[in-house]
Amino acid sequence: MTELVTDTHISGRISEISRKGCYVDVLNTLPVDTPMQLTISRDSGTFSTKGRIIYIQPGMGMGVAFVDIPADQLKILDSWLSELSG
């Protein structure tokens, strides 16, 4: 993740991913409503979109809502979600 205002880079583990957002396991969270660029890599490619932090759990992680997902990136996300559900 890259926080857009200060260009701060944060790495974390993604869980609970959906078409609307995901949870990021990180020790150092950012404030709610922080805008960011989110890039998720996995063995079958990379998904990238803008996001916004919608809640935090200090010392544990934060919930991120995806914002304006580009159509090509939505196809990647949908393929991942179908793999996970199947």
N, C-alpha and C positions, 0 to 999 in steps of 0.2 A: 504494500500500500504506500501511496505517496500522498501526504497531506498537502493540499494544493496551495495554501497561503504561504507556508514557510518552506515548502519542498522537503519536508522531513520524511524519510523512508522508514517503514516499519515492516518487519517480517513476522508472520504468524501462521498458525495452522487453521485451516478452514473446516468448519463442521456445519451441520444443519443448513445446507445450501438448498435454495429454491429459486423459482423465477423472480421472486421479490427481493431476495437478499441472502445473507449468510451470517454465521457467527464466526468471529475471528478470535482464536485463543492467543492472547498476548499478555505479558505481565504489565507493560506500560500502556495504559489506555489513553485515548484522546477525548476531549470534551464532546458531549452530545451536540449534534448539528454540525460537526466538523465536516466540510466537504473533502473528498479524496478521489484519487484515481486508484482503482483496485485492479490488480492483475493476478489471476490465479493460474498456476501452472500445474499440469498433471501429465502423466505419461502420454496421453493422446492429444496434447496441444495446450494452448493458452487461451484464456478468456479474459477480456479487459473491458472495463466500463467505469463510469463515474459512480460514486456512491456517497452516502451520508450516514454518519453514525447516529443511530436512533436510541441506543441505550448502552450503558456500560456496567460492568461488574468489576470494580476495582481489584487489581491484582490477578484477574482471571481472563477477562476478554471483553469484547464489545459486539453488539449487533449492528450490522451494516445493511442499509436498504440500497438496492441498486437504483440508479437514476439514469433515465434516457439511454437504455441499452441499445447500441447500434444493431441493426438487423442481422448483420453477419455474425456478430458476437452472440446474439440470441440463439442462432442456429447451433453454435458450439455448445452453449449452456443447455439447450434442449436435448442435444445428443447425449451429453453427460448425464442429465437427469433420467433419461430413458435407460441408460446403462445401469444406473444405480437402482432404479425401481424394478428392473427386469432381472 
